[in-house]
Amino acid sequence: MTLISLDNVSLKRGGKTLLKNINFTVEKGEIFSIFGPSGAGKSSLLRLLNRLYEPETGKIFFNGKDI
């Protein structure tokens, strides 16, 4: 069963594109990590998942519900 799913999610802040067309799925019970260099968008992605930011485009699903 899918726990988290991002479908073509993009994020812009201050006129700058931070994330562009992000797609991934995390299944229930699956362990995953997010890593990358400084400025890659890791914190922005977590803020999107916590709904602190609204995506410019795309959809975020949690347990099959559009959040």
VMD Tcl script that builds the backbone (N, CA, C; Angstrom):
set m [mol new atoms 201]
animate dup $m
set s [atomselect $m all]
$s set {name element resname resid chain x y z} {
  {N N MET 1 A 0.846 -1.181 0.000}
  {CA C MET 1 A 0.000 0.000 0.000}
  {C C MET 1 A 0.892 1.244 0.000}
  {N N THR 2 A 0.540 2.222 -0.818}
  {CA C THR 2 A 1.308 3.454 -0.935}
  {C C THR 2 A 1.023 4.373 0.244}
  {N N LEU 3 A 2.089 4.843 0.890}
  {CA C LEU 3 A 1.960 5.761 2.014}
  {C C LEU 3 A 2.058 7.212 1.540}
  {N N ILE 4 A 3.114 7.524 0.788}
  {CA C ILE 4 A 3.333 8.879 0.271}
  {C C ILE 4 A 3.589 8.792 -1.226}
  {N N SER 5 A 2.980 9.696 -1.963}
  {CA C SER 5 A 3.199 9.738 -3.405}
  {C C SER 5 A 3.228 11.190 -3.869}
  {N N LEU 6 A 4.231 11.540 -4.652}
  {CA C LEU 6 A 4.312 12.851 -5.284}
  {C C LEU 6 A 4.183 12.649 -6.779}
  {N N ASP 7 A 3.324 13.450 -7.400}
  {CA C ASP 7 A 3.041 13.324 -8.821}
  {C C ASP 7 A 3.297 14.660 -9.518}
  {N N ASN 8 A 4.441 14.765 -10.203}
  {CA C ASN 8 A 4.822 15.970 -10.955}
  {C C ASN 8 A 4.771 17.239 -10.111}
  {N N VAL 9 A 5.331 17.182 -8.910}
  {CA C VAL 9 A 5.312 18.315 -7.988}
  {C C VAL 9 A 6.449 19.285 -8.313}
  {N N SER 10 A 6.090 20.552 -8.424}
  {CA C SER 10 A 7.064 21.624 -8.626}
  {C C SER 10 A 6.842 22.686 -7.561}
  {N N LEU 11 A 7.925 23.379 -7.204}
  {CA C LEU 11 A 7.857 24.422 -6.185}
  {C C LEU 11 A 8.675 25.618 -6.630}
  {N N LYS 12 A 8.059 26.789 -6.553}
  {CA C LYS 12 A 8.757 28.049 -6.818}
  {C C LYS 12 A 8.625 28.924 -5.579}
  {N N ARG 13 A 9.713 29.579 -5.217}
  {CA C ARG 13 A 9.716 30.516 -4.088}
  {C C ARG 13 A 10.529 31.732 -4.506}
  {N N GLY 14 A 9.963 32.915 -4.341}
  {CA C GLY 14 A 10.674 34.133 -4.695}
  {C C GLY 14 A 11.073 34.199 -6.154}
  {N N GLY 15 A 10.245 33.626 -7.030}
  {CA C GLY 15 A 10.530 33.637 -8.455}
  {C C GLY 15 A 11.556 32.612 -8.904}
  {N N LYS 16 A 12.060 31.811 -7.977}
  {CA C LYS 16 A 13.079 30.803 -8.296}
  {C C LYS 16 A 12.466 29.403 -8.217}
  {N N THR 17 A 12.731 28.580 -9.218}
  {CA C THR 17 A 12.261 27.197 -9.206}
  {C C THR 17 A 13.164 26.380 -8.293}
  {N N LEU 18 A 12.579 25.834 -7.217}
  {CA C LEU 18 A 13.337 25.030 -6.256}
  {C C LEU 18 A 13.236 23.542 -6.551}
  {N N LEU 19 A 12.058 23.098 -6.976}
  {CA C LEU 19 A 11.824 21.695 -7.332}
  {C C LEU 19 A 11.022 21.675 -8.627}
  {N N LYS 20 A 11.369 20.758 -9.516}
  {CA C LYS 20 A 10.680 20.709 -10.811}
  {C C LYS 20 A 10.289 19.273 -11.150}
  {N N ASN 21 A 8.980 19.047 -11.275}
  {CA C ASN 21 A 8.415 17.759 -11.701}
  {C C ASN 21 A 8.957 16.574 -10.907}
  {N N ILE 22 A 8.855 16.648 -9.578}
  {CA C ILE 22 A 9.312 15.572 -8.697}
  {C C ILE 22 A 8.249 14.476 -8.654}
  {N N ASN 23 A 8.680 13.234 -8.855}
  {CA C ASN 23 A 7.806 12.063 -8.783}
  {C C ASN 23 A 8.483 11.009 -7.922}
  {N N PHE 24 A 7.796 10.535 -6.893}
  {CA C PHE 24 A 8.271 9.365 -6.167}
  {C C PHE 24 A 7.154 8.793 -5.316}
  {N N THR 25 A 7.331 7.555 -4.921}
  {CA C THR 25 A 6.356 6.836 -4.103}
  {C C THR 25 A 7.089 6.134 -2.972}
  {N N VAL 26 A 6.501 6.196 -1.783}
  {CA C VAL 26 A 7.018 5.472 -0.625}
  {C C VAL 26 A 5.918 4.525 -0.176}
  {N N GLU 27 A 6.238 3.247 -0.157}
  {CA C GLU 27 A 5.271 2.234 0.266}
  {C C GLU 27 A 5.279 2.108 1.789}
  {N N LYS 28 A 4.154 1.702 2.344}
  {CA C LYS 28 A 4.052 1.480 3.781}
  {C C LYS 28 A 5.108 0.470 4.218}
  {N N GLY 29 A 5.853 0.776 5.277}
  {CA C GLY 29 A 6.898 -0.108 5.788}
  {C C GLY 29 A 8.248 0.086 5.123}
  {N N GLU 30 A 8.300 0.858 4.056}
  {CA C GLU 30 A 9.541 1.102 3.328}
  {C C GLU 30 A 10.367 2.170 4.051}
  {N N ILE 31 A 11.674 2.007 4.035}
  {CA C ILE 31 A 12.594 2.993 4.596}
  {C C ILE 31 A 13.227 3.738 3.431}
  {N N PHE 32 A 13.243 5.068 3.520}
  {CA C PHE 32 A 13.843 5.862 2.446}
  {C C PHE 32 A 14.625 7.015 3.053}
  {N N SER 33 A 15.494 7.590 2.255}
  {CA C SER 33 A 16.254 8.759 2.706}
  {C C SER 33 A 16.296 9.788 1.587}
  {N N ILE 34 A 16.536 11.013 1.985}
  {CA C ILE 34 A 16.675 12.117 1.040}
  {C C ILE 34 A 18.053 12.710 1.279}
  {N N PHE 35 A 18.886 12.719 0.248}
  {CA C PHE 35 A 20.218 13.295 0.403}
  {C C PHE 35 A 20.618 14.011 -0.874}
  {N N GLY 36 A 21.530 14.940 -0.735}
  {CA C GLY 36 A 22.016 15.713 -1.871}
  {C C GLY 36 A 22.836 16.880 -1.381}
  {N N PRO 37 A 23.447 17.599 -2.294}
  {CA C PRO 37 A 24.286 18.733 -1.907}
  {C C PRO 37 A 23.447 19.900 -1.380}
  {N N SER 38 A 24.108 20.844 -0.767}
  {CA C SER 38 A 23.466 22.056 -0.286}
  {C C SER 38 A 22.741 22.745 -1.438}
  {N N GLY 39 A 21.489 23.139 -1.190}
  {CA C GLY 39 A 20.714 23.825 -2.218}
  {C C GLY 39 A 19.984 22.916 -3.182}
  {N N ALA 40 A 20.018 21.606 -2.940}
  {CA C ALA 40 A 19.378 20.655 -3.857}
  {C C ALA 40 A 17.860 20.588 -3.688}
  {N N GLY 41 A 17.318 21.109 -2.571}
  {CA C GLY 41 A 15.873 21.110 -2.362}
  {C C GLY 41 A 15.378 20.130 -1.314}
  {N N LYS 42 A 16.284 19.568 -0.521}
  {CA C LYS 42 A 15.883 18.583 0.500}
  {C C LYS 42 A 14.922 19.189 1.524}
  {N N SER 43 A 15.287 20.329 2.077}
  {CA C SER 43 A 14.439 20.988 3.079}
  {C C SER 43 A 13.131 21.462 2.460}
  {N N SER 44 A 13.188 21.959 1.251}
  {CA C SER 44 A 11.967 22.402 0.565}
  {C C SER 44 A 11.012 21.236 0.345}
  {N N LEU 45 A 11.549 20.080 -0.006}
  {CA C LEU 45 A 10.725 18.890 -0.187}
  {C C LEU 45 A 10.051 18.495 1.125}
  {N N LEU 46 A 10.790 18.527 2.221}
  {CA C LEU 46 A 10.205 18.195 3.523}
  {C C LEU 46 A 9.144 19.214 3.930}
  {N N ARG 47 A 9.360 20.464 3.613}
  {CA C ARG 47 A 8.347 21.488 3.911}
  {C C ARG 47 A 7.078 21.261 3.087}
  {N N LEU 48 A 7.235 20.815 1.857}
  {CA C LEU 48 A 6.067 20.462 1.040}
  {C C LEU 48 A 5.300 19.299 1.664}
  {N N LEU 49 A 6.024 18.279 2.086}
  {CA C LEU 49 A 5.380 17.106 2.678}
  {C C LEU 49 A 4.649 17.457 3.972}
  {N N ASN 50 A 5.154 18.446 4.700}
  {CA C ASN 50 A 4.518 18.897 5.940}
  {C C ASN 50 A 3.493 19.996 5.702}
  {N N ARG 51 A 3.279 20.339 4.428}
  {CA C ARG 51 A 2.307 21.349 4.001}
  {C C ARG 51 A 2.644 22.742 4.517}
  {N N LEU 52 A 3.923 23.003 4.768}
  {CA C LEU 52 A 4.362 24.353 5.101}
  {C C LEU 52 A 4.473 25.199 3.839}
  {N N TYR 53 A 4.674 24.542 2.693}
  {CA C TYR 53 A 4.672 25.170 1.374}
  {C C TYR 53 A 3.594 24.503 0.538}
  {N N GLU 54 A 3.026 25.276 -0.376}
  {CA C GLU 54 A 2.066 24.739 -1.342}
  {C C GLU 54 A 2.793 24.488 -2.660}
  {N N PRO 55 A 2.577 23.351 -3.295}
  {CA C PRO 55 A 3.236 23.104 -4.581}
  {C C PRO 55 A 2.707 24.038 -5.669}
  {N N GLU 56 A 3.588 24.431 -6.549}
  {CA C GLU 56 A 3.206 25.241 -7.712}
  {C C GLU 56 A 2.370 24.392 -8.671}
  {N N THR 57 A 2.812 23.149 -8.886}
  {CA C THR 57 A 2.085 22.204 -9.735}
  {C C THR 57 A 2.163 20.826 -9.102}
  {N N GLY 58 A 1.317 19.935 -9.557}
  {CA C GLY 58 A 1.350 18.547 -9.124}
  {C C GLY 58 A 0.505 18.278 -7.893}
  {N N LYS 59 A 0.554 17.027 -7.454}
  {CA C LYS 59 A -0.257 16.577 -6.321}
  {C C LYS 59 A 0.588 15.763 -5.351}
  {N N ILE 60 A 0.237 15.870 -4.070}
  {CA C ILE 60 A 0.876 15.090 -3.016}
  {C C ILE 60 A -0.218 14.248 -2.366}
  {N N PHE 61 A 0.038 12.946 -2.256}
  {CA C PHE 61 A -0.931 12.030 -1.660}
  {C C PHE 61 A -0.342 11.386 -0.415}
  {N N PHE 62 A -1.165 11.258 0.626}
  {CA C PHE 62 A -0.797 10.541 1.839}
  {C C PHE 62 A -1.898 9.532 2.111}
  {N N ASN 63 A -1.536 8.257 2.157}
  {CA C ASN 63 A -2.524 7.174 2.311}
  {C C ASN 63 A -3.637 7.274 1.272}
  {N N GLY 64 A -3.277 7.668 0.054}
  {CA C GLY 64 A -4.229 7.737 -1.040}
  {C C GLY 64 A -5.079 8.992 -1.086}
  {N N LYS 65 A -4.922 9.887 -0.097}
  {CA C LYS 65 A -5.709 11.119 -0.061}
  {C C LYS 65 A -4.863 12.291 -0.524}
  {N N ASP 66 A -5.438 13.110 -1.384}
  {CA C ASP 66 A -4.763 14.307 -1.876}
  {C C ASP 66 A -4.661 15.309 -0.728}
  {N N ILE 67 A -3.426 15.646 -0.374}
  {CA C ILE 67 A -3.248 16.628 0.699}
  {C C ILE 67 A -2.765 17.934 0.107}
}
mol reanalyze $m
mol bondsrecalc $m
mol representation Tube
mol addrep $m
